[in-house]
Amino acid sequence: QNSGNIEEKNQIIEELRSEGEALAKKQGTMEQSVRAARAAVRELEVQLTTTQDSKETLETTVANLTSKIQELQSNLTTAKKGEYSATKLESELSKTKEESEKLST
């Protein structure tokens, strides 16, 4: 009976040892999965930061270009006004010359 008890205890110990090894393997696999998931999260965070930085840079570029367009439109309007004034003055000068020539003759 004593040797049967020992055999039974040895069998229980062996079963517990096998179960422990199986659990250790599962734990190792799970830890590996967790490490991989954390690495993926870190990579996504880096990508997100890079994307946000790119977005901010592009928004700044758009704002600068919009400002430049407004400045150029303003300059163009001023130039058109100047051209109109110059044409008007040229026309008046031409009329004045013609009147002057008529009076001279």
Salt bridges, closest charged atoms under 4 A:
GLU14 OE1 - ARG17 NH1 3.69
GLU59 OE2 - LYS55 NZ 3.55
